[in-house]
Amino acid sequence: MKIDKSGQHIFQQGHEMIYFGKYDFGTEHIPYQELDIVYKRKHPKDRVMASAIIALDFNDGEYVKKAGKYEFVEMNDANDITSNQYVLTKMGNSNIMKGILTTYPALITDEIIEKAKKIISQIEMDFMFKVLGDDMNDFEQSINQFLTTSEFDSSQLGVCAYLPTYFTREEDKRTIAERGEKSKHFGDIGDKFDLELDIISAKFIASPQFGNPGYMVNAFTQDNNRVSFFTIKDEIGEGVGKTVKVNAKVKSHGNCWSDVSTKETKLNYVKLN
């Protein structure tokens, strides 16, 4: 069963909300005497991972920590007077997972189970080498503990809630590294180019050393050449994952700071075409 997104979220004062006017991940609807039994029930690892994938979908692809995300929202009171209220607008992914596993298990389809198994399998492969290296940090140790555990109750979902996001980021890193192997320097200093760039990252810098606030951008050309540049253009800086057409000059040639084996061409005077 897919998530029914046809309704609107219902925001409530306090720490509760109802997703799409239908999915209530709170505990009020569970009889008090059953709470302990429900939350201590064990769930297989692939279903737990599947619930994490679905939770990410409920939060529009955003991983939200357990405390949830709060924002100001216009709400009407009993007298139909509108005011801004600071309310919960996204629940923590781990709390959504609890609700999926206990109240909405039909959302866990065979298709999502297969996705979950793929994520688990890939992370297991990655961690084979980390375990052998014996130099894992605390977070990596917690992931390894998840991988070596077969069943989980509702108090053990925290690490898994982040794993779909972790998996996507690691996949992106692999894709960038593989594409970076083909990167070459291009042009002479001062040469102008019309370029079509795939934006892979952009970091906002509020207080740069010179000039106005802006974005430090990393991208690939369509020839798989890595470039970096600074820009004040929101259309570029907020375009991670998108392709933009620009005109720019070659500033210098060097290597990526995150991977010195990847050749990088630095650009300046970057303008949208």
BALOBA-1460 file (C-alpha; in Angstrom, 3 decimals):
// residues 273
<rec num="1" residu="m" x="0.000" y="0.000" z="0.000"/>
<rec num="2" residu="k" x="1.407" y="3.401" z="-0.987"/>
<rec num="3" residu="i" x="1.209" y="6.478" z="1.219"/>
<rec num="4" residu="d" x="-2.037" y="8.343" z="0.536"/>
<rec num="5" residu="k" x="-0.825" y="11.923" z="0.089"/>
<rec num="6" residu="s" x="-4.136" y="13.354" z="-1.104"/>
<rec num="7" residu="g" x="-4.924" y="15.111" z="2.182"/>
<rec num="8" residu="q" x="-3.312" y="18.010" z="4.035"/>
<rec num="9" residu="h" x="-1.185" y="17.728" z="7.153"/>
<rec num="10" residu="i" x="-3.026" y="18.585" z="10.359"/>
<rec num="11" residu="f" x="-0.824" y="20.577" z="12.722"/>
<rec num="12" residu="q" x="-1.703" y="20.686" z="16.403"/>
<rec num="13" residu="q" x="-0.410" y="22.766" z="19.271"/>
<rec num="14" residu="g" x="2.101" y="20.779" z="21.264"/>
<rec num="15" residu="h" x="4.047" y="17.802" z="19.994"/>
<rec num="16" residu="e" x="1.600" y="16.051" z="17.683"/>
<rec num="17" residu="m" x="0.596" y="16.199" z="14.022"/>
<rec num="18" residu="i" x="-1.316" y="14.028" z="11.572"/>
<rec num="19" residu="y" x="0.368" y="13.415" z="8.219"/>
<rec num="20" residu="f" x="-1.869" y="14.046" z="5.195"/>
<rec num="21" residu="g" x="-4.838" y="14.245" z="7.585"/>
<rec num="22" residu="k" x="-4.731" y="10.456" z="7.919"/>
<rec num="23" residu="y" x="-1.592" y="9.029" z="9.493"/>
<rec num="24" residu="d" x="-1.366" y="9.509" z="13.253"/>
<rec num="25" residu="f" x="1.989" y="8.340" z="14.602"/>
<rec num="26" residu="g" x="1.229" y="9.395" z="18.172"/>
<rec num="27" residu="t" x="0.397" y="6.993" z="20.975"/>
<rec num="28" residu="e" x="-3.008" y="8.325" z="22.080"/>
<rec num="29" residu="h" x="-4.914" y="5.786" z="19.987"/>
<rec num="30" residu="i" x="-3.057" y="2.828" z="21.574"/>
<rec num="31" residu="p" x="-4.586" y="1.653" z="24.892"/>
<rec num="32" residu="y" x="-2.183" y="2.403" z="27.734"/>
<rec num="33" residu="q" x="-2.100" y="-1.216" z="28.932"/>
<rec num="34" residu="e" x="-0.987" y="-2.342" z="25.446"/>
<rec num="35" residu="l" x="1.800" y="0.209" z="24.897"/>
<rec num="36" residu="d" x="4.500" y="-1.848" z="26.566"/>
<rec num="37" residu="i" x="3.564" y="-4.964" z="24.608"/>
<rec num="38" residu="v" x="3.360" y="-3.104" z="21.290"/>
<rec num="39" residu="y" x="6.692" y="-1.332" z="21.622"/>
<rec num="40" residu="k" x="8.578" y="-4.407" z="22.853"/>
<rec num="41" residu="r" x="7.433" y="-6.475" z="19.883"/>
<rec num="42" residu="k" x="10.412" y="-7.562" z="17.743"/>
<rec num="43" residu="h" x="10.619" y="-6.793" z="14.020"/>
<rec num="44" residu="p" x="12.954" y="-8.350" z="11.403"/>
<rec num="45" residu="k" x="15.806" y="-6.201" z="10.132"/>
<rec num="46" residu="d" x="14.464" y="-5.901" z="6.571"/>
<rec num="47" residu="r" x="11.066" y="-4.639" z="7.807"/>
<rec num="48" residu="v" x="12.769" y="-2.141" z="10.095"/>
<rec num="49" residu="m" x="14.816" y="-0.841" z="7.168"/>
<rec num="50" residu="a" x="11.679" y="-0.738" z="5.025"/>
<rec num="51" residu="s" x="9.962" y="1.401" z="7.659"/>
<rec num="52" residu="a" x="12.965" y="3.759" z="7.577"/>
<rec num="53" residu="i" x="12.580" y="4.144" z="3.794"/>
<rec num="54" residu="i" x="8.877" y="4.950" z="4.195"/>
<rec num="55" residu="a" x="9.551" y="7.375" z="7.064"/>
<rec num="56" residu="l" x="11.949" y="9.274" z="4.795"/>
<rec num="57" residu="d" x="9.160" y="9.534" z="2.210"/>
<rec num="58" residu="f" x="6.750" y="10.946" z="4.819"/>
<rec num="59" residu="n" x="9.327" y="13.675" z="5.559"/>
<rec num="60" residu="d" x="9.881" y="14.538" z="1.868"/>
<rec num="61" residu="g" x="13.309" y="12.907" z="1.762"/>
<rec num="62" residu="e" x="14.557" y="14.684" z="4.873"/>
<rec num="63" residu="y" x="16.081" y="12.892" z="7.838"/>
<rec num="64" residu="v" x="14.655" y="14.492" z="10.986"/>
<rec num="65" residu="k" x="16.070" y="13.722" z="14.409"/>
<rec num="66" residu="k" x="13.922" y="12.258" z="17.183"/>
<rec num="67" residu="a" x="12.856" y="15.618" z="18.645"/>
<rec num="68" residu="g" x="11.176" y="16.591" z="15.371"/>
<rec num="69" residu="k" x="11.128" y="19.802" z="13.362"/>
<rec num="70" residu="y" x="9.187" y="22.864" z="14.512"/>
<rec num="71" residu="e" x="8.180" y="25.881" z="12.424"/>
<rec num="72" residu="f" x="5.753" y="28.806" z="12.530"/>
<rec num="73" residu="v" x="2.482" y="27.955" z="10.766"/>
<rec num="74" residu="e" x="-0.665" y="30.039" z="10.267"/>
<rec num="75" residu="m" x="-3.500" y="28.427" z="12.237"/>
<rec num="76" residu="n" x="-7.093" y="29.349" z="13.063"/>
<rec num="77" residu="d" x="-8.319" y="29.106" z="16.655"/>
<rec num="78" residu="a" x="-11.830" y="28.213" z="17.847"/>
<rec num="79" residu="n" x="-12.993" y="31.752" z="17.028"/>
<rec num="80" residu="d" x="-11.556" y="31.497" z="13.500"/>
<rec num="81" residu="i" x="-8.832" y="34.017" z="14.319"/>
<rec num="82" residu="t" x="-5.613" y="33.407" z="12.390"/>
<rec num="83" residu="s" x="-2.246" y="33.594" z="14.104"/>
<rec num="84" residu="n" x="1.247" y="32.165" z="13.695"/>
<rec num="85" residu="q" x="1.816" y="29.144" z="15.922"/>
<rec num="86" residu="y" x="5.116" y="27.364" z="16.540"/>
<rec num="87" residu="v" x="4.172" y="23.744" z="15.928"/>
<rec num="88" residu="l" x="5.598" y="20.368" z="14.995"/>
<rec num="89" residu="t" x="5.744" y="20.185" z="11.189"/>
<rec num="90" residu="k" x="7.809" y="17.007" z="10.810"/>
<rec num="91" residu="m" x="8.142" y="14.162" z="13.276"/>
<rec num="92" residu="g" x="11.446" y="12.449" z="13.895"/>
<rec num="93" residu="n" x="11.962" y="9.627" z="11.402"/>
<rec num="94" residu="s" x="12.397" y="7.058" z="14.178"/>
<rec num="95" residu="n" x="9.001" y="7.997" z="15.654"/>
<rec num="96" residu="i" x="7.358" y="7.605" z="12.252"/>
<rec num="97" residu="m" x="9.012" y="4.180" z="11.979"/>
<rec num="98" residu="k" x="7.387" y="3.120" z="15.256"/>
<rec num="99" residu="g" x="3.988" y="4.076" z="13.884"/>
<rec num="100" residu="i" x="4.563" y="2.273" z="10.603"/>
<rec num="101" residu="l" x="5.673" y="-0.948" z="12.307"/>
<rec num="102" residu="t" x="2.868" y="-0.949" z="14.887"/>
<rec num="103" residu="t" x="-0.104" y="0.895" z="13.343"/>
<rec num="104" residu="y" x="0.400" y="1.023" z="9.555"/>
<rec num="105" residu="p" x="2.284" y="-2.199" z="8.669"/>
<rec num="106" residu="a" x="0.382" y="-2.430" z="5.348"/>
<rec num="107" residu="l" x="2.587" y="0.407" z="4.067"/>
<rec num="108" residu="i" x="5.493" y="-2.056" z="4.009"/>
<rec num="109" residu="t" x="5.141" y="-3.625" z="0.558"/>
<rec num="110" residu="d" x="7.233" y="-6.354" z="-1.082"/>
<rec num="111" residu="e" x="8.762" y="-3.701" z="-3.352"/>
<rec num="112" residu="i" x="9.985" y="-1.666" z="-0.379"/>
<rec num="113" residu="i" x="11.271" y="-4.812" z="1.339"/>
<rec num="114" residu="e" x="13.435" y="-5.457" z="-1.744"/>
<rec num="115" residu="k" x="14.800" y="-1.905" z="-1.574"/>
<rec num="116" residu="a" x="15.531" y="-2.440" z="2.113"/>
<rec num="117" residu="k" x="17.439" y="-5.650" z="1.403"/>
<rec num="118" residu="k" x="19.509" y="-3.881" z="-1.255"/>
<rec num="119" residu="i" x="20.471" y="-1.115" z="1.190"/>
<rec num="120" residu="i" x="21.381" y="-3.614" z="3.909"/>
<rec num="121" residu="s" x="23.432" y="-5.694" z="1.485"/>
<rec num="122" residu="q" x="25.399" y="-2.703" z="0.163"/>
<rec num="123" residu="i" x="26.132" y="-1.342" z="3.644"/>
<rec num="124" residu="e" x="27.230" y="-4.828" z="4.758"/>
<rec num="125" residu="m" x="29.697" y="-4.935" z="1.853"/>
<rec num="126" residu="d" x="31.047" y="-1.487" z="2.735"/>
<rec num="127" residu="f" x="31.497" y="-2.460" z="6.371"/>
<rec num="128" residu="m" x="33.380" y="-5.681" z="5.628"/>
<rec num="129" residu="f" x="36.453" y="-3.527" z="5.020"/>
<rec num="130" residu="k" x="35.746" y="-1.142" z="7.906"/>
<rec num="131" residu="v" x="35.526" y="-4.040" z="10.376"/>
<rec num="132" residu="l" x="38.821" y="-5.453" z="9.121"/>
<rec num="133" residu="g" x="40.426" y="-2.032" z="9.500"/>
<rec num="134" residu="d" x="39.453" y="-1.910" z="13.178"/>
<rec num="135" residu="d" x="39.310" y="1.902" z="13.173"/>
<rec num="136" residu="m" x="35.570" y="2.625" z="13.198"/>
<rec num="137" residu="n" x="34.247" y="5.720" z="14.961"/>
<rec num="138" residu="d" x="31.273" y="5.555" z="17.359"/>
<rec num="139" residu="f" x="28.701" y="6.133" z="14.619"/>
<rec num="140" residu="e" x="30.204" y="3.434" z="12.402"/>
<rec num="141" residu="q" x="30.246" y="1.036" z="15.348"/>
<rec num="142" residu="s" x="26.532" y="1.679" z="15.884"/>
<rec num="143" residu="i" x="25.862" y="0.897" z="12.200"/>
<rec num="144" residu="n" x="27.875" y="-2.310" z="12.505"/>
<rec num="145" residu="q" x="25.841" y="-3.278" z="15.565"/>
<rec num="146" residu="f" x="22.664" y="-2.783" z="13.529"/>
<rec num="147" residu="l" x="24.066" y="-4.984" z="10.757"/>
<rec num="148" residu="t" x="24.890" y="-7.814" z="13.181"/>
<rec num="149" residu="t" x="21.456" y="-7.753" z="14.878"/>
<rec num="150" residu="s" x="18.531" y="-9.660" z="13.325"/>
<rec num="151" residu="e" x="15.495" y="-8.248" z="15.174"/>
<rec num="152" residu="f" x="14.631" y="-4.926" z="16.787"/>
<rec num="153" residu="d" x="11.982" y="-3.497" z="19.075"/>
<rec num="154" residu="s" x="10.708" y="0.084" z="18.948"/>
<rec num="155" residu="s" x="13.415" y="1.378" z="21.274"/>
<rec num="156" residu="q" x="16.187" y="0.343" z="18.860"/>
<rec num="157" residu="l" x="15.289" y="2.262" z="15.694"/>
<rec num="158" residu="g" x="17.482" y="5.364" z="15.987"/>
<rec num="159" residu="v" x="20.461" y="4.305" z="13.874"/>
<rec num="160" residu="c" x="18.355" y="2.618" z="11.200"/>
<rec num="161" residu="a" x="16.266" y="5.777" z="10.792"/>
<rec num="162" residu="y" x="19.319" y="7.484" z="9.294"/>
<rec num="163" residu="l" x="20.578" y="4.585" z="7.160"/>
<rec num="164" residu="p" x="18.564" y="5.274" z="3.954"/>
<rec num="165" residu="t" x="20.025" y="8.802" z="3.958"/>
<rec num="166" residu="y" x="23.487" y="7.407" z="4.717"/>
<rec num="167" residu="f" x="23.125" y="4.890" z="1.871"/>
<rec num="168" residu="t" x="22.159" y="7.605" z="-0.634"/>
<rec num="169" residu="r" x="25.056" y="9.829" z="0.410"/>
<rec num="170" residu="e" x="27.552" y="6.986" z="0.111"/>
<rec num="171" residu="e" x="26.169" y="6.079" z="-3.321"/>
<rec num="172" residu="d" x="26.521" y="9.725" z="-4.386"/>
<rec num="173" residu="k" x="30.121" y="9.758" z="-3.157"/>
<rec num="174" residu="r" x="30.903" y="6.653" z="-5.189"/>
<rec num="175" residu="t" x="29.310" y="8.132" z="-8.305"/>
<rec num="176" residu="i" x="31.252" y="11.391" z="-7.904"/>
<rec num="177" residu="a" x="34.524" y="9.533" z="-7.303"/>
<rec num="178" residu="e" x="34.025" y="7.362" z="-10.385"/>
<rec num="179" residu="r" x="33.138" y="10.376" z="-12.513"/>
<rec num="180" residu="g" x="36.103" y="12.283" z="-11.097"/>
<rec num="181" residu="e" x="38.514" y="9.652" z="-12.384"/>
<rec num="182" residu="k" x="37.826" y="10.985" z="-15.896"/>
<rec num="183" residu="s" x="38.395" y="14.647" z="-14.964"/>
<rec num="184" residu="k" x="40.990" y="16.694" z="-16.847"/>
<rec num="185" residu="h" x="42.107" y="20.310" z="-16.765"/>
<rec num="186" residu="f" x="40.810" y="22.402" z="-19.650"/>
<rec num="187" residu="g" x="41.590" y="25.786" z="-21.164"/>
<rec num="188" residu="d" x="44.310" y="28.310" z="-20.428"/>
<rec num="189" residu="i" x="44.095" y="30.891" z="-17.646"/>
<rec num="190" residu="g" x="41.656" y="33.593" z="-18.727"/>
<rec num="191" residu="d" x="39.956" y="31.536" z="-21.434"/>
<rec num="192" residu="k" x="36.177" y="31.924" z="-21.641"/>
<rec num="193" residu="f" x="33.817" y="28.991" z="-21.999"/>
<rec num="194" residu="d" x="30.103" y="28.349" z="-22.305"/>
<rec num="195" residu="l" x="29.529" y="25.400" z="-20.006"/>
<rec num="196" residu="e" x="26.706" y="23.119" z="-18.982"/>
<rec num="197" residu="l" x="27.359" y="22.178" z="-15.367"/>
<rec num="198" residu="d" x="25.942" y="19.440" z="-13.139"/>
<rec num="199" residu="i" x="25.966" y="20.954" z="-9.630"/>
<rec num="200" residu="i" x="27.087" y="18.342" z="-7.072"/>
<rec num="201" residu="s" x="27.488" y="20.523" z="-3.979"/>
<rec num="202" residu="a" x="27.207" y="24.113" z="-2.816"/>
<rec num="203" residu="k" x="28.134" y="25.553" z="0.566"/>
<rec num="204" residu="f" x="26.771" y="28.934" z="1.614"/>
<rec num="205" residu="i" x="29.465" y="31.233" z="3.017"/>
<rec num="206" residu="a" x="28.023" y="34.097" z="5.041"/>
<rec num="207" residu="s" x="31.330" y="35.914" z="5.585"/>
<rec num="208" residu="p" x="33.751" y="35.310" z="2.723"/>
<rec num="209" residu="q" x="37.198" y="36.864" z="2.855"/>
<rec num="210" residu="f" x="36.301" y="39.290" z="0.097"/>
<rec num="211" residu="g" x="33.002" y="40.599" z="-1.280"/>
<rec num="212" residu="n" x="29.426" y="39.531" z="-0.629"/>
<rec num="213" residu="p" x="28.046" y="36.352" z="0.928"/>
<rec num="214" residu="g" x="27.621" y="33.544" z="-1.571"/>
<rec num="215" residu="y" x="28.156" y="29.904" z="-2.423"/>
<rec num="216" residu="m" x="31.237" y="27.770" z="-2.941"/>
<rec num="217" residu="v" x="30.127" y="25.441" z="-5.731"/>
<rec num="218" residu="n" x="31.473" y="22.131" z="-7.009"/>
<rec num="219" residu="a" x="30.301" y="20.749" z="-10.348"/>
<rec num="220" residu="f" x="31.047" y="18.596" z="-13.372"/>
<rec num="221" residu="t" x="31.052" y="19.685" z="-17.001"/>
<rec num="222" residu="q" x="29.345" y="17.452" z="-19.539"/>
<rec num="223" residu="d" x="32.840" y="16.164" z="-20.401"/>
<rec num="224" residu="n" x="33.178" y="14.928" z="-16.784"/>
<rec num="225" residu="n" x="35.712" y="17.603" z="-15.856"/>
<rec num="226" residu="r" x="35.528" y="18.762" z="-12.241"/>
<rec num="227" residu="v" x="35.182" y="22.527" z="-11.630"/>
<rec num="228" residu="s" x="34.753" y="24.800" z="-8.613"/>
<rec num="229" residu="f" x="33.867" y="28.469" z="-8.248"/>
<rec num="230" residu="f" x="32.311" y="31.082" z="-5.992"/>
<rec num="231" residu="t" x="28.997" y="32.698" z="-6.890"/>
<rec num="232" residu="i" x="26.412" y="34.984" z="-5.314"/>
<rec num="233" residu="k" x="23.689" y="33.625" z="-7.607"/>
<rec num="234" residu="d" x="21.005" y="31.755" z="-5.668"/>
<rec num="235" residu="e" x="19.886" y="30.088" z="-8.910"/>
<rec num="236" residu="i" x="23.241" y="28.286" z="-8.979"/>
<rec num="237" residu="g" x="23.948" y="27.881" z="-5.268"/>
<rec num="238" residu="e" x="20.510" y="26.402" z="-4.588"/>
<rec num="239" residu="g" x="20.683" y="24.161" z="-7.641"/>
<rec num="240" residu="v" x="22.391" y="21.074" z="-6.209"/>
<rec num="241" residu="g" x="21.369" y="18.087" z="-8.309"/>
<rec num="242" residu="k" x="20.417" y="20.316" z="-11.243"/>
<rec num="243" residu="t" x="22.140" y="21.303" z="-14.485"/>
<rec num="244" residu="v" x="22.818" y="24.972" z="-15.272"/>
<rec num="245" residu="k" x="24.246" y="26.757" z="-18.309"/>
<rec num="246" residu="v" x="26.908" y="29.365" z="-17.559"/>
<rec num="247" residu="n" x="29.631" y="31.462" z="-19.124"/>
<rec num="248" residu="a" x="32.883" y="31.517" z="-17.145"/>
<rec num="249" residu="k" x="36.607" y="32.152" z="-17.264"/>
<rec num="250" residu="v" x="39.354" y="29.742" z="-16.269"/>
<rec num="251" residu="k" x="40.971" y="31.013" z="-13.069"/>
<rec num="252" residu="s" x="43.492" y="28.252" z="-12.325"/>
<rec num="253" residu="h" x="44.196" y="24.533" z="-12.449"/>
<rec num="254" residu="g" x="44.613" y="22.314" z="-9.406"/>
<rec num="255" residu="n" x="43.126" y="19.355" z="-7.567"/>
<rec num="256" residu="c" x="40.008" y="18.794" z="-5.491"/>
<rec num="257" residu="w" x="40.578" y="19.439" z="-1.787"/>
<rec num="258" residu="s" x="38.475" y="16.369" z="-0.918"/>
<rec num="259" residu="d" x="40.336" y="14.092" z="-3.347"/>
<rec num="260" residu="v" x="43.750" y="15.294" z="-4.463"/>
<rec num="261" residu="s" x="43.841" y="12.629" z="-7.176"/>
<rec num="262" residu="t" x="41.008" y="14.403" z="-9.026"/>
<rec num="263" residu="k" x="42.034" y="17.209" z="-11.379"/>
<rec num="264" residu="e" x="39.973" y="20.369" z="-10.998"/>
<rec num="265" residu="t" x="39.643" y="23.586" z="-12.999"/>
<rec num="266" residu="k" x="38.787" y="26.653" z="-10.918"/>
<rec num="267" residu="l" x="36.505" y="29.209" z="-12.556"/>
<rec num="268" residu="n" x="35.652" y="32.870" z="-12.004"/>
<rec num="269" residu="y" x="33.364" y="35.491" z="-13.572"/>
<rec num="270" residu="v" x="30.639" y="32.868" z="-13.657"/>
<rec num="271" residu="k" x="27.405" y="34.142" z="-15.230"/>
<rec num="272" residu="l" x="24.184" y="32.362" z="-16.087"/>
<rec num="273" residu="n" x="23.529" y="31.951" z="-19.790"/>
